[in-house]
Amino acid sequence: MSPLIRVLVILAVVELMPLAHGQHVDDRISVSAEDWPWWRGPNRNGEANPEQRPPTAWDGSSHVVWKSRVPGRGHSSPSVVGNHVFLATADEEQQTQSVVCYDRTNGKQLWETVVHRGGLMRKNEKSSAASSTVACDGERVFINFANSDAVFVTALALDGKQLWQTKICDYTIHQGFGASPAIYQSFVIAAADSHAGGVLAALDRRSGQIVWKRDRPEEPNYTSPIILNVDGKDQLFLTGCGLFSSFDPLSGETLWEIPGATTECVTSTVSDGKRVFCSGGYPKNHLAAVLADGSGRVAWETRDRVYVPSLLARDGYLFGVLDAGVAACWKSDTGEQMWKERLGGEFSASPVLMGDAIYATSESGETYIFRADPTKYDQIAVNKLGDQVMASMAICGGRIYSRVVEHTDDGPQDMLYCLGEP
């Protein structure tokens, strides 16, 4: 784990740090071990803080601390910082894209800020106009939206007031848009790939000014930038557009780049410390391990279709759920399949590792909890909540935050649940 991310987990208050051009900016990040501040959690790898005891059994009434109605629809996953829970959402009837904030203690909606009016872009029936997950540095809230044939990054204050908004590139809708922002030192980093071309861009968190930008191929792609400490340094990984790329997150300089990833990727990169893993489902199914030392060597590759749910890496093994509802385990150094187990249904949400347990939720709302055991599939529980789940859960402070869809007489309704021990 990098020194930066280790500080984030325990309580990050990062001092002023120099940029390449010699200037200094305030890049303090104030989040704690009790928070889930951005996509895939504090370590950006789907791992929850193991020093907590979230429930392993629940339904629509038991172990529900609170539940709140979400205005509009979306696949944005919850982000939790301090006393706030954030979601992105969209109302296609009103033609709005918004960020909503809830009180972490009781679920009361504190505010809703409309970021865009009109210009919503959605195509695939499984997509939404609010699929990006909010990132929060403890002082500001950041969100990406595709709108009016472009992609914008917007910053809000903790009270919902808009601070700035920056267009990073033009955008042509293909299936949808869901790349989430990543916070790194003084930057918020965003990516967007489409037939209109794309960019990977770092923006100053205070001003929204673009500090560096890298052009991308003219291909549709959906993955989020992920920053991990691998091979002794922080690397920013981006897959898709036929490439697997590593960048210096401070400068945007390419550290290494190889062909071989599928054109369209959704999953976020994980690492075992020596290798990084990419997967995709179009135009081919594949799961591959690449050495992160810059050699460009592909260690192994399989034909498994892990297209939407991201993987988990633990103690020399990879764990994941294929889109078609099959849980699996592979050795991370060789790709040897250790086991596979059919769960049923289809999966879009990314699993979360909680201690030695994995929480994986299907599109129909069943959460399968099983042990991160490389020898066999060892199921702990199966719990049902809602009628549809596309968003990934957040587990922090001993509680589970989950966005689900419930079918009502008035149609589908997004709900935010907080689950915990009574």
N, C-alpha and C positions, 0 to 999 in steps of 0.2 A: 504494500500500500504506500502511495506517495506521501511525503511529509505534509503536503497541502491537504490531501483528502483526510489524513489522520486527524489533522487539526479541525477540519470541518465536522468530523464525527463527534468530537468531545466538546467543542464550543469554539467556533472559529471567529477570532477577531484578528484578522491579518493586518500587519503593519503596512505602512506605505512602502511600495516596492517599485524599483525603476523599470521603465520600459526601454526598448531598444534605442529609442532616440534620446534617452537621457532625462526625459521629464518624469515627474512623479504624479501619480493620481491616487485618490483614496479608494482602495479596493477591499475594505473591510467586509467580511461575510459573517453575519451573526446568526448561525443556526446551531442547534444542539443535537445531542444523541437521541433526544425525544422527538426529533422532527423527521419528516420525509420531504425534503425541500424541492425536489425536481424529479424528472423522469427517471425511473428505475432506482430511486432512493439515494441516500447520502453518498454511497460509494459508486453510484452509476452502474451497478452490476446486478440489481435485483435482490441484493442481500439486505435483510432487516437486521437491526441491532439485536444480537442474540440474548442480551441481558433483559429480556421482557417475557411476559407470559400472556400472549393473546389467546383467545378461545380457540378450541378445535371443534366445537359443536355449536350450531346455531340454526335458527330458522327465522321466519318473518316476525316472530314475537319474542322468542327466548334469546337472551344475550344481546338484545338491542338496547344500546345506551340511548340513542336517539336516531330519528330519521327525519329528513327534510326534503321537501319538494324542490326539484331543480327546474327553473324556468327554461323552456326550450329543450333542445336535444343536442347530443354530442357524445363523442367517445373519449374526450379528455379525461385523464386519470386524476384523482385527487392529489394535491400537494399540501403538506401540512407544515406550518412554521409558527412557533409560538402559540398564540391562542387563535390562529386563523387556519381555515381550510379553504383552499382555492380550487375552482373549476372553471374551465372555459366552456361556453355553451353557445348555441345558435338557435334563433327562432326564424324558421323559413317563412312563416306567414307574415311576421313583422319585418322580415329581412334585416335582422340584427345579428351581430356577433359580439359576445360580451364575456366579461370575467365576473364571476360571482364569488363572494366571500361569506363564509359561515363562521359562527362562534364555535370553536373546538369543544367547548365544555357542554353546550346544550343544543347545538345545531341551528340556532337562530340565524337567519340570513341577516348579515350586517350591511351589505351593500351589493349592488349590481352596477357595473360600469359598461355602457355600450361603447365598444371600440370602433365598430363599423356599422353604418346603416346603408343597406343596399349592397349590390355587388357580390352576393354570396356565390360560391363556386363549389359544386358537388356533382358527382357523376355516378360512380359505382354504387349499387344499392346498399353495400356494406359500409360505405364511407359516410362521413358527416362533414358539416361545415365548421366543426369545432373538435378536431381530433388531436391537436397539439396539447401537451401538458404544460401547465404553468411552471415557471422556475422562480424561486424567491431567494434573495440574498439576505433576508432579515430586515431590509429597509425598502426594497422595491420589488415589484412583481412584474415579470416579463412574459409575454405571450406572442406566438407567431400565428398569423392568419393569412390564408390565401383569399384575396378579395380584389374584384375589379381587374382581373388579368395581371395581378402582381402579388408579391408576398411582402408583408409588412411585419416588422418587429415593433411592439408597443411596450412601454414601461408605465406602470402605475405606482402610486404611493400606497402605503398600507391602508390608507383611508379610501382608496379607490380613485383618487384624483389622477388624471392622465398627466404624465410628466413629459413624455416625448413619443413620437412615432416616426419610424424610418422605413422607407421602401428599400428593399435590398435587391430586387430584380423583378423583371417581367415573368409571368407564369402562365403556362397553357395547361388547363386541366386535362388529365388523362383518366385516372381512376379517382384521385382525390389528393388531399394534402394532409400530412400529419407529423411533419418533422418538428420536434420540440426544441426549445432553446437550451443551451448549456452555459453555465456560469463558470468562468475561470479567471481568477485574479481580478483585474479591473474590467474584464470583458464579459459581454453576453455574446455567445457565438451561435449563429443560425445557418441553416443550409436549406436550399431549395433546388430541386432538379426537375426539369420539364423539357418538352420539345422546343420551348422558347429559349433554351439555354438555362443555365443555373449558376449559382454561386455558393461559396462557403465564405462567410463574412464574420468578422469580429467587430463588435460595436462597443464603444465606451459606455459603461453602465450608467454613468451620470448624465451624459449629454445625448446619447444616441448617435454620435458621430461614428462613421465607419473608419476604423483604424487600419484594417487590412482586408483585402478581398481576393479570393481566388475564383477564376472562372471554371465552370464545370461543363462536361459534354452536353450536347443537345439531346438528352434522353430523359424519359420519365423515371422517377425514383422516389422513394418515400422514407428512407431511413433518417434517423437523428444522429447528429455528431456526438460521439462518446469520447470522453477524455479519461484515460487510464494510465497508471504508471507501470510501464513494461520495459524490460531491458534497461533498467536503471534511469529512465527518464519519463516525463509526462509526454504522452503522445495523443493526438487527436485522430480518431479513426473514423473513416467514412467508407461505406461499401455501396456498390451499385454502379450503374452506367458502365458495366463491364470491367470495373476497376475495384481493387482493394487498396486504399490509400491511407498513409500516415502523414500527419502534418505536425509541425511545431505549433502548439496552441498560442504561443506568444507572438510569433512573427508570421505565421501562415506558410512558412517555407515547407516544401515537400521533403519529408525525411526518407520515405520510400514509397513506391507505388508499383503494383504489378497488375497485369491483366488476369482475368479468370473469374471474378465475381459475376453473378448473373446481372442482367441489365436492370431488373427491378428487384429491389430488396426492401424489406420492411423491418426486419429484426435489427436489434442493436448489438454491437460487438461486445464480447466478453473475452477474458484472458485467464490463462492459468499461470501467468508470470513469465513464461517463455514464448508461448504461442498465443496468437489471437485467432478468433473464429468468426467466420462469416457464413451466412446461409441465405438461400433465396429460392424462389419458385417460378421465375419466368426469365428467359425462355426454357430453363432447365431446372430441375430439382437438384439442389446440392447443399452439402455441409462440408466445409473445408477448414483446415488448420494451416496457418501460415506462420513461419518463424518471424518474430518481431524484431530481429536484430539487423534488419536492412538487407539481408541476403536475398530476399525475394523467394525463398524456397518454400514450396507447398509441402507440408509434412504428410498430409493425407487428405483424401476427399471421398465422400460417400454420395449416394443418390437420394438421401433422405429429404423429404419436403418439410423443412422447418422454415416456412415463409413469413408468417406473421408473428407468432409468439417467440420472444427472445429466449435465449438459452441461459443456463446457470452453470458456473464452474466452481467445483469444490474438491479439494484434496486430490487433484490428479484425475478427476472425472468430470464429464459434461452430463448434465441432466436437462431434459427438455420435453416438450409436448409437441408432437407434430400437429399441423393444422387439422388433420383428419381424426384427431382424438386418440392418439397412441402415445403413451409416455415411454421414454427411452433413456438409456444410459450408455455412454461411450467412454473409453479410456481417452484422455485428452492428448496423450503423446502419440498414440498409434491409430486412433479411430476405431479400435476394436469394439464391436457392440457387446455390451455386457448383458443387457436384457431389453425386452420390449413388452408392453402390456397395453391391451386395448381398454380405453376408458369409456369410449362412446361419445357421440356428438361431434361438434366442430369447435375449434379453439381459436380465438383471436387475442385474448388477454395474455400478457406475459406472466409467467409464474414468479412467485416470490419465495426466496429461501429464508426460513425463520428457524435459526438454530440448526437442528438436523432434520427439519421437516420442510417439505415443499408444498406450497399452496398454489394449485392450478385450477382456474375457473373456466368452464366451458361457456359457449355462447348461449346456452339455455339456462345458465345460472347455477349449475352444480359445481361446487368447489371440492376438488379431490385433494385430500391431504395425505401425503405419503412420505416415507423416510428417504433421505438422501443416501440410500444404501446401494453401493455398486454391485452387490451380489444378487439382489432380487428386488422385485416390486413389493413393498411392504406398506399396505394401506392402513392409515390411521382412522380416517373418517371421510364421509361424503356429506356435504351440506347443501341444501337448496335455498336460494334467495333470489326473488324476482323471476321474471319471465325471459329476460335477455340480458346478457352482460358482454360488452365489447371492451370496456375500459379495464385497465389493470388496477388491482387493489394496492393500497398503501398500508403498511403495518408499522406502527410507531407508538411509543408510549404505552405499550400493552394493549393497544386497540387496533382494530381493522377498519379502514375507511374504504367503502366500496360503492361505486356508481352502478346502479342497476336500472333496468326498464321494467315497469309493471304495466300490464294491460288493464285498462279501466274502461268504463262505459263511454268515456269521452275520447278514448284512443290511448296510445302508448304514452306513459308518463315517466320521465327520468326521476329517480330518487337517489339521494345520498344517504347511506347507512353508516352509522358508527356502531361497531360491535365490540363488546368487551365482557369480561367476567362480571357477574352481578356482585 
